[in-house]
């Protein structure tokens, strides 16, 4: 392996520590501790683990744990768009409401989706130059791909978005100085799709016979790339860390406290 390993666990820990200090300062200045509200519907094991981790880390950061667990047969729970639409934009710490998406599209301040925000924090922490760089995002989801492209544009990168209808994906990916892969397809990007010394960010995570793997063929690409995120231990830990950061940001704004 020649690529530098981007350690998401270490960066996420740093973000969480910063958040904990921010919560302490907010409360010490007469404010109220932020509260993170989570809702779990049904008994899906993976969702239970994810929500449990959110709750544990929010408490560790000094936040209030506001949780509701509803049965799997509860009415209306499958329409996520309708549920998200009921969340006030100022409390939308996942950054998924139409209002926050619009603010991001216009480059105005707002709460950003956690995974793309986490990727940007990793790039900043590892001093990856973005202004003028060519960036390729593989995936166009509302959760990751589209906001990822907009955040990179906001840092003056030249951005190309690829997807399932893209012709000659590998050729386009090879142009990238920064390649963010969020396609949801295991191993879709191999060494033939990576420019030498490019920074490769793997957002995918899949459970297979040999454990967890990402959208990038890690062993192969690590021999070509300049820097790469592992799976697990790369982007994943950043998502909850940025959720906590958003929660603190939202609490400060609602309580009229600055940084």
C-alpha positions in Angstrom: 0.0 0.0 0.0 1.4 3.4 -1.0 -1.6 5.7 -0.3 -1.8 7.7 2.9 -4.6 6.4 5.1 -7.3 8.9 6.0 -8.2 8.1 9.6 -11.9 8.9 10.1 -12.0 7.5 13.6 -9.4 10.0 14.8 -10.9 13.0 13.0 -14.4 12.1 14.3 -13.1 11.8 17.8 -11.6 15.3 17.5 -15.0 16.7 16.2 -16.8 15.1 19.1 -14.4 16.5 21.6 -14.9 20.0 20.1 -18.6 19.5 20.3 -18.4 18.5 24.0 -16.4 21.7 24.7 -19.0 23.7 22.8 -21.9 22.2 24.8 -20.0 22.9 28.1 -19.5 26.5 27.0 -23.1 26.9 26.0 -24.5 25.6 29.3 -21.9 27.5 31.3 -23.0 30.7 29.6 -26.6 30.2 30.7 -27.8 28.2 27.8 -29.7 24.9 27.7 -27.9 21.7 26.7 -28.8 20.6 23.2 -31.2 17.7 22.8 -30.9 15.1 20.0 -34.3 13.6 19.1 -34.2 10.1 17.5 -37.1 7.9 16.4 -36.7 4.2 15.8 -39.5 2.3 14.1 -39.6 -1.5 14.3 -36.8 -3.8 15.3 -34.2 -3.8 12.5 -30.9 -4.8 14.1 -28.7 -2.5 12.0 -30.9 0.5 12.7 -31.0 -0.3 16.4 -27.2 -0.3 16.5 -26.9 3.0 14.5 -29.5 4.8 16.7 -27.9 3.4 19.9 -24.5 4.8 18.8 -26.1 8.2 18.1 -27.7 8.2 21.6 -24.6 7.1 23.4 -22.3 9.7 21.7 -24.8 12.5 22.2 -24.9 11.8 25.9 -21.1 11.6 26.0 -21.0 15.1 24.5 -23.3 16.4 27.2 -26.5 16.5 25.2 -30.0 15.4 26.1 -31.1 12.1 24.7 -34.7 12.4 23.4 -35.7 9.0 22.0 -38.9 7.4 20.9 -39.2 3.7 19.8 -42.4 2.9 17.9 -43.7 -0.5 16.8 -43.2 -1.7 13.3 -46.9 -1.6 12.5 -47.3 2.0 13.3 -49.3 3.9 10.7 -47.8 6.2 8.1 -44.1 5.4 8.9 -43.1 4.5 5.4 -43.5 7.9 3.9 -40.2 9.5 4.9 -40.7 12.6 2.7 -43.8 13.5 4.6 -42.1 13.0 7.9 -39.1 15.1 6.9 -41.4 17.8 5.7 -42.7 18.2 9.3 -39.3 18.9 10.7 -38.6 22.7 11.2 -35.6 23.6 9.1 -33.8 25.1 12.2 -34.1 21.7 13.9 -33.2 19.6 10.8 -29.8 18.3 12.1 -29.7 15.7 9.3 -29.8 18.6 6.8 -32.5 16.9 4.7 -35.4 19.3 4.5 -36.2 21.2 1.3 -35.4 24.5 3.0 -31.9 23.4 4.0 -31.3 21.8 0.6 -32.2 25.1 -0.9 -29.8 27.0 1.3 -27.0 24.7 0.3 -27.8 25.0 -3.4 -27.6 28.8 -3.0 -24.4 28.6 -0.9 -26.1 30.2 2.1 -25.6 29.2 5.7 -27.7 26.2 6.9 -27.5 22.7 8.3 -25.7 20.4 5.9 -26.2 16.7 5.4 -23.9 14.8 7.8 -22.1 12.4 5.6 -21.0 15.0 2.9 -20.2 17.4 5.7 -18.0 14.7 7.2 -16.2 14.2 3.9 -15.5 17.9 3.7 -14.1 17.8 7.2 -11.8 14.9 6.4 -10.5 16.7 3.3 -9.8 19.8 5.3 -8.1 17.9 8.1 -5.8 16.2 5.6 -5.1 19.5 3.8 -6.4 18.2 0.4 -6.5 21.2 -1.9 -9.9 21.8 -3.5 -9.8 25.2 -5.1 -9.3 24.6 -8.9 -9.1 20.8 -8.3 -11.1 18.4 -10.5 -13.5 16.4 -8.3 -15.7 13.5 -9.4 -18.6 12.3 -7.3 -20.0 8.9 -8.1 -23.6 8.8 -7.0 -26.4 11.4 -7.2 -28.5 10.6 -4.1 -30.2 13.4 -2.2 -28.5 12.1 1.0 -24.9 12.1 -0.3 -24.2 12.6 -4.0 -26.0 15.8 -4.7 -25.0 17.7 -1.5 -21.5 16.4 -1.9 -21.2 18.0 -5.3 -22.6 21.3 -4.0 -20.2 21.4 -1.1 -17.2 20.7 -3.3 -18.4 23.5 -5.7 -18.6 25.8 -2.7 -14.8 25.2 -2.2 -14.2 26.1 -5.9 -13.6 22.6 -7.2 -14.6 21.7 -10.7 -17.2 19.0 -10.1 -18.5 16.2 -12.3 -21.3 13.9 -11.0 -21.5 10.3 -12.3 -24.3 7.8 -11.9 -25.8 4.6 -13.3 -26.3 6.0 -16.8 -22.8 7.5 -17.0 -20.8 6.2 -20.1 -17.3 5.0 -19.4 -17.3 5.6 -15.7 -13.6 4.7 -15.3 -12.4 7.2 -17.9 -14.3 10.1 -16.1 -13.1 9.0 -12.7 -9.5 9.0 -13.9 -9.7 12.7 -14.3 -10.3 13.3 -10.6 -7.9 14.9 -8.2 -10.5 14.1 -5.6 -12.8 11.1 -6.1 -15.8 10.6 -3.9 -17.6 7.3 -4.4 -21.1 7.0 -3.1 -22.7 4.6 -5.6 -23.9 1.9 -3.2 -22.3 -0.8 -5.3 -19.5 -2.9 -3.8 -16.2 -2.5 -5.5 -17.5 -0.4 -8.4 -14.3 1.6 -8.5 -11.0 -0.2 -9.1 -7.4 0.9 -9.8 -8.2 1.5 -13.5 -10.6 4.3 -12.5 -8.1 6.2 -10.3 -5.6 8.9 -11.2 -2.2 8.4 -9.6 -1.9 10.2 -6.3 -5.6 11.2 -6.3 -7.5 11.4 -3.0 -10.2 8.7 -2.9 -13.1 8.9 -0.5 -15.2 5.7 -0.1 -18.7 6.4 1.2 -20.0 2.9 0.6 -20.3 0.2 3.2 -21.5 -3.4 2.5 -21.4 -6.5 4.6 -20.1 -9.6 2.8 -18.7 -13.0 3.5 -15.3 -11.4 4.4 -16.7 -8.6 6.5 -17.3 -5.0 5.6 -16.2 -3.4 2.3 -16.9 -0.2 0.4 -17.6 0.9 -3.1 -13.9 1.1 -3.8 -11.6 -2.0 -4.2 -9.4 -0.8 -1.4 -6.4 -3.1 -1.8 -6.1 -2.4 -5.5 -6.8 1.4 -5.4 -4.5 1.9 -2.4 -1.5 1.1 -4.6 -2.4 3.9 -7.0 -4.1 6.7 -4.9 -2.3 9.3 -2.9 -4.7 9.1 0.0 -7.7 6.9 0.7 -10.4 6.2 3.4 -10.7 2.7 4.7 -14.0 0.8 5.2 -14.7 0.6 8.1 -13.0 3.5 9.9 -13.1 6.2 7.2 -16.3 8.2 6.4 -18.6 6.2 8.7 -17.5 7.6 12.0 -17.7 11.1 10.6 -21.5 10.9 10.0 -22.5 10.8 13.7 -19.8 13.3 14.6 -21.2 15.8 12.2 -24.7 15.1 13.4 -23.6 16.1 16.9 -21.9 19.2 15.4 -25.1 20.2 13.6 -27.1 19.7 16.8 -24.8 22.1 18.7 -25.0 24.6 15.8 -28.8 24.4 15.8 -29.0 24.8 19.6 -26.7 27.8 19.5 -28.8 29.5 16.8 -32.1 28.8 18.5 -30.8 30.1 21.9 -29.2 33.2 20.4 -25.6 32.2 21.3 -22.7 32.7 19.0 -19.7 30.4 18.5 
